[in-house]
């Protein structure tokens, strides 16, 4: 894991981008000696997005099973759509 200060990252952004894009590295950036954000390969970002989508879907399906839940079709009818 590579950790850089914001100042160092700003000065060497092209090198950071190349490390991430071509070597698949994850680069962590500090601001005021605290981790602030990371630069990650697009594949990692896609995995995170898919995981978030799965969690959202699981939560939605769970909510549909709760008492008082109605289907989308019923909801649209209720709204007159």
C-alpha positions as CSV (number, residue, x, y, z in Angstrom):
1,X,0.0,0.0,0.0
2,X,1.4,3.3,-1.0
3,X,0.6,6.4,1.0
4,X,1.4,9.9,-0.2
5,X,0.8,13.4,1.1
6,X,-1.6,15.6,-0.9
7,X,1.4,17.8,-1.9
8,X,3.4,14.8,-3.2
9,X,0.4,13.5,-5.1
10,X,-0.2,16.8,-6.7
11,X,3.4,17.0,-7.9
12,X,3.5,13.5,-9.3
13,X,-0.1,12.8,-10.5
14,X,0.9,11.3,-13.9
15,X,3.1,8.8,-12.1
16,X,0.3,7.9,-9.7
17,X,-2.1,7.5,-12.6
18,X,0.3,5.2,-14.4
19,X,0.9,3.1,-11.2
20,X,-2.9,2.7,-10.8
21,X,-3.8,2.1,-14.4
22,X,-0.9,-0.2,-15.5
23,X,0.2,-1.9,-12.3
24,X,-3.2,-2.1,-10.5
25,X,-1.9,-0.3,-7.4
26,X,-4.0,1.5,-4.9
27,X,-2.6,4.8,-3.8
28,X,-3.8,6.4,-0.6
29,X,-3.6,10.2,-0.2
30,X,-3.1,11.9,3.2
31,X,-4.3,15.4,4.0
32,X,-3.0,16.8,7.3
33,X,-1.6,13.4,8.2
34,X,-4.9,11.6,7.9
35,X,-6.0,9.3,5.1
36,X,-8.3,11.4,2.8
37,X,-9.0,9.4,-0.3
38,X,-7.6,6.7,-2.6
39,X,-6.9,6.4,-6.3
40,X,-7.9,2.9,-7.4
41,X,-8.1,1.0,-10.6
42,X,-11.4,1.2,-12.4
43,X,-11.9,-2.5,-11.9
44,X,-11.9,-2.0,-8.1
45,X,-14.4,0.8,-8.5
46,X,-16.7,-1.4,-10.6
47,X,-16.5,-4.1,-7.9
48,X,-17.4,-1.6,-5.2
49,X,-20.3,-0.3,-7.4
50,X,-21.6,-3.8,-7.9
51,X,-21.4,-4.6,-4.2
52,X,-23.3,-1.5,-3.4
53,X,-26.0,-2.4,-5.9
54,X,-26.3,-5.9,-4.4
55,X,-26.7,-4.4,-0.9
56,X,-29.3,-2.0,-2.2
57,X,-31.2,-4.8,-3.9
58,X,-31.1,-7.0,-0.9
59,X,-32.4,-4.1,1.3
60,X,-35.2,-3.4,-1.2
61,X,-36.3,-7.0,-1.4
62,X,-36.3,-7.2,2.4
63,X,-38.4,-4.0,2.6
64,X,-40.9,-5.5,0.2
65,X,-41.5,-8.3,2.7
66,X,-42.3,-5.9,5.6
67,X,-46.0,-5.5,6.6
68,X,-47.7,-2.8,4.7
69,X,-45.5,-3.0,1.7
70,X,-47.1,-2.6,-1.7
71,X,-45.9,-3.5,-5.2
72,X,-44.7,-0.9,-7.7
73,X,-47.9,-1.6,-9.7
74,X,-50.1,-0.9,-6.7
75,X,-48.0,2.2,-5.9
76,X,-48.4,3.6,-9.4
77,X,-52.2,2.9,-9.3
78,X,-52.4,4.7,-5.9
79,X,-50.6,7.7,-7.5
80,X,-52.8,7.6,-10.6
81,X,-49.9,6.8,-12.9
